């Protein structure tokens, strides 16, 4: 339980550092535990487990919502300032595809925050694959007892951001389905 609390606190700190007054999209939010104590302008939690979302609904207000949906390729109506993927990346059928999807939909200056168990070969491999696609802003190792997790913050690379901007400018006025 202590390792969970330390990890959640590290994710909250990172989220507030980059999106304190912004829109936070929490992919795989479960019962909305991350939202508790988090400072934000708007929060949207997405999870595909109906029971978890039903439990989270009691936390809804004008700034806080929960939706039962597949978070892998979920697209909010507003571009998020931070997309949080907290200990759920292992369960996504295409984790790299999901990360790229969310990175393309960030608000300008937005970040993707990933929390992942740190001591497995597959976790380290996954973090390297993400770092090959996005710019790593910070990575913190969170230790609690014998457990260790990484909280990493990424943003689209400068090259990707320029490409997105050029693409966005060239598509102004067009309607895509």
Residue pairs with C-beta under 8 A, 6 or more apart in sequence:
2 144
2 145
3 142
3 144
3 145
3 147
3 149
6 142
6 143
6 144
7 86
7 87
7 115
7 142
7 144
7 149
7 151
8 33
8 34
8 86
10 115
10 140
10 142
10 149
10 151
11 34
11 84
11 86
11 113
11 115
11 151
12 34
12 37
12 38
14 113
14 138
14 140
14 151
14 153
15 24
15 34
15 38
15 40
15 82
15 84
15 113
16 38
16 39
16 40
17 153
18 81
18 82
18 110
18 111
18 113
18 137
18 153
19 40
19 41
19 80
19 81
19 82
19 110
19 111
20 39
20 40
20 41
21 39
21 40
21 41
22 40
22 41
22 42
22 80
22 81
22 82
22 107
22 110
23 40
23 41
23 42
23 43
23 44
23 76
23 78
23 79
23 80
23 81
23 82
23 107
24 38
24 40
24 42
24 43
24 44
24 80
24 81
24 82
24 83
24 84
25 44
25 46
25 74
25 76
25 80
25 82
25 83
25 84
25 102
26 32
26 34
26 35
26 43
26 44
26 45
26 46
26 84
26 86
27 46
27 71
27 72
27 74
27 83
27 84
27 85
27 88
27 98
27 102
28 46
28 47
28 71
28 85
28 86
28 87
28 88
28 91
29 35
29 45
29 46
29 47
29 52
29 56
29 66
29 86
30 47
30 49
30 52
30 56
31 52
31 55
31 56
32 45
32 55
32 56
32 59
32 64
32 66
34 45
34 84
34 86
35 43
35 45
35 56
35 59
35 64
36 59
40 63
41 63
41 81
42 63
42 64
42 78
43 63
43 64
43 65
44 65
44 66
44 67
44 76
44 80
45 53
45 56
45 64
45 65
45 66
45 67
46 66
46 67
46 68
46 69
46 71
46 74
47 53
47 56
47 66
47 68
47 69
47 71
48 68
48 69
48 70
48 71
49 68
50 68
53 66
53 67
53 68
56 66
57 66
59 66
60 66
67 74
71 85
71 88
71 92
71 98
72 92
72 93
72 94
72 97
72 98
72 101
73 97
73 98
73 101
75 105
76 105
78 107
79 105
79 106
79 107
79 110
80 102
80 105
80 106
80 107
80 110
81 106
81 107
81 109
81 110
81 111
82 110
82 111
82 112
82 113
83 102
83 103
83 105
83 106
83 110
83 111
83 112
83 113
84 113
84 115
85 98
85 99
85 102
85 112
85 113
85 114
85 115
86 113
86 114
86 115
87 115
87 116
87 117
87 149
89 95
89 98
89 99
89 114
89 116
89 126
90 116
90 117
92 98
95 126
96 126
96 129
96 130
96 133
99 112
99 114
99 130
99 133
99 134
99 154
100 133
102 112
103 112
103 133
103 134
103 154
103 155
103 156
103 160
104 156
104 164
106 112
106 155
106 156
109 155
110 155
111 137
111 153
111 154
111 155
112 134
112 153
112 154
112 155
113 151
113 152
113 153
113 154
114 127
114 130
114 150
114 151
114 152
114 153
114 154
115 149
115 150
115 151
115 152
116 123
116 126
116 127
116 149
116 150
116 152
117 123
117 147
117 148
117 149
117 150
118 124
118 141
118 142
118 148
118 149
118 150
119 147
119 148
123 150
127 139
127 150
127 152
130 152
130 154
131 154
133 157
133 160
134 154
134 155
134 156
134 157
134 160
135 154
135 155
135 156
135 157
135 158
136 152
136 153
136 154
137 153
137 154
137 155
138 152
138 153
139 150
139 151
139 152
139 153
140 150
140 151
140 152
141 148
141 149
141 150
142 148
142 149
142 150
142 151
155 161
156 164
